Amino acid sequence: MRDGRKAERYVLQAPGRIVIEDAVHPCTIYDKSRTGARLIKYGKLELPPTLAIEMGAAGVQQPCWLIW
């Protein structure tokens, strides 16, 4: 059964960082697609409507917005 998503997801389980107003919080990027990502293991951090995600050593920030 197809799940109806527009973009294929790739399971990563890779370390990442959530950036909120220049504060960096560790997380795990569980899966990622062209249109989104699922973050896990970020503790009790309350996610705001907009944030940035960093992945890998380059420190490039990807602007994001909270959907779920």
N, C-alpha and C positions, 0 to 999 in steps of 0.2 A: 504494500500500500504506500503510495506516494504521500508525503506530508504537506504538499501544497506550497512549499517555500519557493521563492523566486530565484534564490541563489543556493548553490551547493555548500554545505557546511563541512569543515575539516576539523576533526578533533585534534587539539594541540596539547592541552594540559601543560602549557608553557608558563614560566614565571613572567609576570608583568607588573606594572605600576599604575595606580590610579593617581592622577594629578588633579587636585582641587585647590584653586587659588594658591598655587606654588607649593602646597604641601603634598608630599609624595607618600603613598600608602601601598605596601606590597599586596599583590593579589595573584591569582592563577587565572589565566585566560583558558577556559575549558575548551571552547570551540570558537571558530571564526568563519565568516563567510564574506563575500563581497559587500553585503549590506548590514553586517552586524557582528557582534561577538557576545559570548556568555562569560561573565566573570564569576568566579567562585573564590572562596577562602580569603575574604577581605575583612574578616572580623565583624565587629559591631558597627562599622562605619555606615552612616546613613548617606546614601548617594543623592546628590542634588540633581536637578533636571539636566544640567550640562556639566561636563567634565572632560578630561583628556585621558588617554591611555598611552602608556609607553610600553614597548616590547622590544627586547633585544638590547644590545650594548650601545647602539647608536644614539639612544635617547630621543628619538624623533617622536613628537607627540601627535596623536591622532585625535582631533576634536570629536566628541561624542555627545549624545543626548540619551537620557534614560527613557526606555520604552516600557519595560515591565518592572 
